[in-house]
Amino acid sequence: SDEEPAKLAAELGLEQSMERQVRHLSAGQRRRAALGCLRLRPATLWLLDEPLTNLDACGAELVAAWLDRHLARGGAAVVATHQPEKLADRAALEVEL
């Protein structure tokens, strides 16, 4: 529905950017928009490559909360990150390179 994208934009702090093309957004706003797309297309398995890049502290907390809810609902996630401390205690298997 049209209400869902608007609600998601508000949650992401992108309400003022709804009419702008993504290429005109800041790097952090582009990351938030990409993560919003993840929420609009439900999937059991999330593959996330550096999901916290270009996000401020509030954005990182939002991603962590979404990940917590996704896992609590029986979902799974594969997350590649150089910021594991921000997603601590969520990993069943952690590989350090």
Secondary structure, DSSP 4 states (H G I P E B T S, - for coil): --HHHHHHHHHHT-GGGTTS-GGGS-HHHHHHHHHHHHHHS--SEEEEESTTTT--HHHHHHHHHHHHHHHHTT-EEEEE-S-GGGGTT--SS----
